[in-house]
């Protein structure tokens, strides 16, 4: 099972496909701008100490509850069928109902996002894999990139029987194939590739990040975000990645957006170019023309050394300062992008 976690290997034929991408250079997928992921060794002892021994502030004192899934309410398209609704399950896992179709994005619902590490990174909520048993048939799964906190073997295996189609970043297909997903169900996307799915225009947008599941596949698959646009609404999921000019480009090409799910969490001074700090997340939303935003990539796992509430608290403070409208539904709550309120549910937990 441990070896299976690494996903699929790169064959000669697969590599030749990657080489046709303008974003593949010198044997790797590249960011649009120079991006350093250097970690200074002198910082390592202190980093590891905080990572292992200072966990109390980094995760809730008790498991975060999730509102039970109401299948009937979620599938009810009788009221405003042209309007999207969604459920957030912490971190980046989102279940959408759009134009009478069910779309699942980055469904990492497993209990541990460090399955190959010597120590676990446990989820803040319990029994989340059991949610999949209650989910309806999944018309489309969207996957942003192949990191363990976004692409989870256990979740994919449970979802396999009820998922009709997969849209993934270029290079992720080989992992799904290694896990038994039929090749013709999976479509790979390079940056700016788009398609029409049930009158929904779906576009894979660039981010400033990296990829890989093992020691030998760093940047051998692409990373990105997803634009989901219908005739009545424009929604954007920013994906993981640091700040850059690409946010303005996304807005110019595809925006403005009615709603944006903005990466906000798991940032650290040691990797400032590959994850957004909360204030940068708000600015990125402005750059892309997002009218209302929701911070994601928090409330799931402690992958950095900030407290578990810090991302949302800093995001809210900056959004209030510049006048960006924010939506903060609770875990498992059915919401629409037109829903009101910043719902500070997290304040009820230590």
WOSUL-V147771 format. One record per residue. N is the residue number from 0. SS is DSSP state (@ for helix, = for strand, . for the rest). PSI is psi in degrees with one decimal (* if undefined). Layout:
n:N ss:SS psi:PSI
n:N ss:SS psi:PSI
This chain:
n:0 ss:. psi:-35.8
n:1 ss:@ psi:-45.8
n:2 ss:@ psi:-34.4
n:3 ss:@ psi:-29.0
n:4 ss:@ psi:-29.6
n:5 ss:. psi:-17.1
n:6 ss:. psi:-154.0
n:7 ss:. psi:150.7
n:8 ss:. psi:158.8
n:9 ss:. psi:116.0
n:10 ss:. psi:172.6
n:11 ss:@ psi:-42.0
n:12 ss:@ psi:-39.9
n:13 ss:@ psi:-43.9
n:14 ss:@ psi:-40.0
n:15 ss:@ psi:-34.5
n:16 ss:@ psi:-43.6
n:17 ss:@ psi:-38.1
n:18 ss:@ psi:-16.5
n:19 ss:. psi:-12.9
n:20 ss:. psi:136.7
n:21 ss:. psi:-13.5
n:22 ss:. psi:4.0
n:23 ss:= psi:118.4
n:24 ss:= psi:136.0
n:25 ss:. psi:35.8
n:26 ss:. psi:7.7
n:27 ss:= psi:157.5
n:28 ss:= psi:141.7
n:29 ss:. psi:148.9
n:30 ss:. psi:164.1
n:31 ss:. psi:-25.5
n:32 ss:. psi:160.4
n:33 ss:. psi:130.1
n:34 ss:. psi:116.9
n:35 ss:. psi:138.4
n:36 ss:. psi:26.2
n:37 ss:. psi:136.5
n:38 ss:. psi:114.7
n:39 ss:. psi:127.6
n:40 ss:@ psi:-31.0
n:41 ss:@ psi:-19.1
n:42 ss:@ psi:-11.4
n:43 ss:@ psi:-46.4
n:44 ss:@ psi:-46.6
n:45 ss:@ psi:-38.9
n:46 ss:@ psi:-47.5
n:47 ss:@ psi:-37.9
n:48 ss:@ psi:-48.2
n:49 ss:@ psi:-37.5
n:50 ss:@ psi:-37.7
n:51 ss:@ psi:-40.7
n:52 ss:@ psi:-8.6
n:53 ss:. psi:51.6
n:54 ss:. psi:-18.3
n:55 ss:. psi:-43.7
n:56 ss:. psi:-19.8
n:57 ss:. psi:-11.9
n:58 ss:. psi:155.9
n:59 ss:. psi:152.7
n:60 ss:. psi:-26.9
n:61 ss:. psi:157.0
n:62 ss:. psi:139.3
n:63 ss:. psi:124.0
n:64 ss:. psi:152.4
n:65 ss:. psi:130.7
n:66 ss:. psi:129.9
n:67 ss:. psi:146.3
n:68 ss:. psi:127.2
n:69 ss:. psi:93.1
n:70 ss:@ psi:-41.1
n:71 ss:@ psi:-45.2
n:72 ss:@ psi:-39.4
n:73 ss:@ psi:-40.5
n:74 ss:@ psi:-3.7
n:75 ss:. psi:106.9
n:76 ss:. psi:15.5
n:77 ss:. psi:-26.3
n:78 ss:. psi:122.0
n:79 ss:. psi:59.9
n:80 ss:. psi:-17.8
n:81 ss:. psi:-6.9
n:82 ss:. psi:137.0
n:83 ss:. psi:147.3
n:84 ss:= psi:159.9
n:85 ss:= psi:162.6
n:86 ss:= psi:131.8
n:87 ss:= psi:133.9
n:88 ss:. psi:24.8
n:89 ss:. psi:155.9
n:90 ss:= psi:-118.8
n:91 ss:. psi:10.6
n:92 ss:. psi:119.8
n:93 ss:= psi:134.8
n:94 ss:= psi:120.8
n:95 ss:= psi:151.4
n:96 ss:= psi:109.7
n:97 ss:= psi:122.3
n:98 ss:. psi:47.6
n:99 ss:. psi:20.2
n:100 ss:= psi:147.6
n:101 ss:= psi:124.2
n:102 ss:= psi:132.3
n:103 ss:= psi:125.6
n:104 ss:= psi:130.6
n:105 ss:. psi:62.0
n:106 ss:. psi:60.8
n:107 ss:. psi:97.6
n:108 ss:. psi:11.9
n:109 ss:. psi:169.4
n:110 ss:. psi:-9.2
n:111 ss:= psi:124.0
n:112 ss:. psi:18.0
n:113 ss:. psi:59.5
n:114 ss:. psi:-15.5
n:115 ss:. psi:0.5
n:116 ss:. psi:159.4
n:117 ss:. psi:-17.5
n:118 ss:. psi:152.7
n:119 ss:. psi:160.3
n:120 ss:. psi:86.2
n:121 ss:= psi:150.0
n:122 ss:. psi:149.4
n:123 ss:. psi:-19.1
n:124 ss:. psi:155.9
n:125 ss:. psi:153.3
n:126 ss:. psi:34.1
n:127 ss:@ psi:-26.5
n:128 ss:@ psi:-29.1
n:129 ss:@ psi:-21.6
n:130 ss:@ psi:-33.4
n:131 ss:@ psi:-32.7
n:132 ss:@ psi:-28.8
n:133 ss:@ psi:-15.9
n:134 ss:. psi:149.5
n:135 ss:. psi:-177.6
n:136 ss:. psi:135.5
n:137 ss:= psi:113.6
n:138 ss:. psi:-34.2
n:139 ss:= psi:134.7
n:140 ss:= psi:132.8
n:141 ss:= psi:131.9
n:142 ss:= psi:126.4
n:143 ss:. psi:-41.1
n:144 ss:. psi:178.9
n:145 ss:. psi:11.0
n:146 ss:. psi:152.3
n:147 ss:. psi:-27.6
n:148 ss:. psi:5.0
n:149 ss:. psi:-31.2
n:150 ss:. psi:107.0
n:151 ss:. psi:124.2
n:152 ss:@ psi:-47.7
n:153 ss:@ psi:-41.1
n:154 ss:@ psi:-44.5
n:155 ss:@ psi:-41.5
n:156 ss:@ psi:-38.8
n:157 ss:@ psi:-29.1
n:158 ss:@ psi:-15.2
n:159 ss:@ psi:-42.8
n:160 ss:@ psi:-19.1
n:161 ss:@ psi:9.5
n:162 ss:= psi:125.9
n:163 ss:. psi:-35.6
n:164 ss:. psi:150.4
n:165 ss:= psi:130.8
n:166 ss:= psi:125.6
n:167 ss:= psi:160.7
n:168 ss:= psi:150.3
n:169 ss:. psi:122.3
n:170 ss:. psi:-17.4
n:171 ss:. psi:-21.8
n:172 ss:@ psi:-36.2
n:173 ss:@ psi:-31.2
n:174 ss:@ psi:-46.5
n:175 ss:@ psi:-39.7
n:176 ss:@ psi:-39.7
n:177 ss:@ psi:-23.0
n:178 ss:. psi:11.3
n:179 ss:. psi:10.2
n:180 ss:. psi:132.1
n:181 ss:. psi:133.6
n:182 ss:@ psi:-37.0
n:183 ss:@ psi:-4.7
n:184 ss:@ psi:-9.8
n:185 ss:= psi:127.5
n:186 ss:= psi:127.9
n:187 ss:= psi:146.5
n:188 ss:= psi:133.4
n:189 ss:. psi:168.1
n:190 ss:. psi:133.4
n:191 ss:. psi:-2.5
n:192 ss:. psi:143.2
n:193 ss:= psi:164.6
n:194 ss:= psi:164.4
n:195 ss:= psi:123.6
n:196 ss:= psi:109.3
n:197 ss:. psi:48.6
n:198 ss:. psi:18.5
n:199 ss:= psi:123.5
n:200 ss:= psi:120.9
n:201 ss:= psi:126.2
n:202 ss:= psi:137.7
n:203 ss:= psi:120.1
n:204 ss:= psi:149.9
n:205 ss:= psi:150.0
n:206 ss:. psi:178.2
n:207 ss:. psi:88.6
n:208 ss:. psi:-145.6
n:209 ss:. psi:179.3
n:210 ss:. psi:175.8
n:211 ss:. psi:146.1
n:212 ss:. psi:-4.9
n:213 ss:. psi:-166.5
n:214 ss:. psi:-20.1
n:215 ss:. psi:10.6
n:216 ss:. psi:24.7
n:217 ss:. psi:125.9
n:218 ss:. psi:31.4
n:219 ss:. psi:10.5
n:220 ss:. psi:162.2
n:221 ss:. psi:158.5
n:222 ss:. psi:148.2
n:223 ss:= psi:-170.5
n:224 ss:= psi:-179.4
n:225 ss:= psi:128.6
n:226 ss:= psi:129.3
n:227 ss:= psi:104.4
n:228 ss:= psi:129.5
n:229 ss:. psi:173.8
n:230 ss:. psi:-16.9
n:231 ss:. psi:-16.8
n:232 ss:. psi:147.7
n:233 ss:= psi:120.7
n:234 ss:= psi:143.0
n:235 ss:= psi:132.2
n:236 ss:= psi:116.0
n:237 ss:. psi:-29.6
n:238 ss:. psi:168.7
n:239 ss:. psi:144.3
n:240 ss:. psi:154.1
n:241 ss:. psi:175.4
n:242 ss:. psi:149.7
n:243 ss:. psi:178.2
n:244 ss:. psi:-14.2
n:245 ss:@ psi:-23.6
n:246 ss:@ psi:-42.5
n:247 ss:@ psi:-37.5
n:248 ss:@ psi:-41.5
n:249 ss:@ psi:-44.6
n:250 ss:@ psi:-41.5
n:251 ss:@ psi:-38.6
n:252 ss:@ psi:-38.6
n:253 ss:@ psi:-20.4
n:254 ss:. psi:-167.2
n:255 ss:. psi:159.3
n:256 ss:= psi:139.3
n:257 ss:. psi:-31.4
n:258 ss:= psi:143.2
n:259 ss:= psi:129.5
n:260 ss:= psi:110.6
n:261 ss:= psi:126.8
n:262 ss:= psi:129.0
n:263 ss:. psi:91.3
n:264 ss:. psi:155.3
n:265 ss:. psi:31.8
n:266 ss:. psi:159.3
n:267 ss:. psi:150.1
n:268 ss:@ psi:-19.9
n:269 ss:@ psi:-14.9
n:270 ss:@ psi:59.1
n:271 ss:. psi:-17.2
n:272 ss:. psi:-8.8
n:273 ss:. psi:-1.4
n:274 ss:. psi:147.9
n:275 ss:. psi:132.7
n:276 ss:. psi:154.2
n:277 ss:@ psi:-42.1
n:278 ss:@ psi:-35.4
n:279 ss:@ psi:-34.5
n:280 ss:@ psi:-42.8
n:281 ss:@ psi:-43.7
n:282 ss:@ psi:-39.1
n:283 ss:@ psi:-38.1
n:284 ss:@ psi:-43.5
n:285 ss:@ psi:-44.3
n:286 ss:@ psi:-38.7
n:287 ss:. psi:-0.7
n:288 ss:. psi:35.7
n:289 ss:= psi:126.5
n:290 ss:. psi:-37.1
n:291 ss:= psi:138.6
n:292 ss:= psi:156.1
n:293 ss:= psi:124.7
n:294 ss:= psi:132.3
n:295 ss:= psi:-174.5
n:296 ss:. psi:26.3
n:297 ss:= psi:174.4
n:298 ss:. psi:20.7
n:299 ss:. psi:-50.9
n:300 ss:. psi:156.2
n:301 ss:. psi:90.9
n:302 ss:. psi:-4.7
n:303 ss:. psi:-176.4
n:304 ss:. psi:9.7
n:305 ss:. psi:161.8
n:306 ss:. psi:159.2
n:307 ss:. psi:-24.2
n:308 ss:. psi:-17.9
n:309 ss:@ psi:-42.8
n:310 ss:@ psi:-47.9
n:311 ss:@ psi:-36.1
n:312 ss:@ psi:-45.3
n:313 ss:@ psi:-37.5
n:314 ss:@ psi:-47.0
n:315 ss:@ psi:-41.9
n:316 ss:@ psi:-43.8
n:317 ss:@ psi:-40.4
n:318 ss:@ psi:-40.7
n:319 ss:@ psi:-37.9
n:320 ss:@ psi:-40.2
n:321 ss:@ psi:-2.7
n:322 ss:. psi:26.2
n:323 ss:. psi:129.3
n:324 ss:= psi:139.2
n:325 ss:= psi:144.3
n:326 ss:. psi:133.4
n:327 ss:. psi:76.9
n:328 ss:. psi:158.1
n:329 ss:. psi:166.6
n:330 ss:. psi:122.3
n:331 ss:. psi:-2.3
n:332 ss:. psi:134.3
n:333 ss:= psi:123.5
n:334 ss:= psi:160.3
n:335 ss:= psi:158.3
n:336 ss:. psi:-14.6
n:337 ss:. psi:3.2
n:338 ss:. psi:154.5
n:339 ss:. psi:159.1
n:340 ss:. psi:150.5
n:341 ss:. psi:3.5
n:342 ss:. psi:68.1
n:343 ss:. psi:59.6
n:344 ss:@ psi:-31.0
n:345 ss:@ psi:-20.1
n:346 ss:@ psi:-16.1
n:347 ss:@ psi:-3.6
n:348 ss:. psi:147.1
n:349 ss:. psi:*
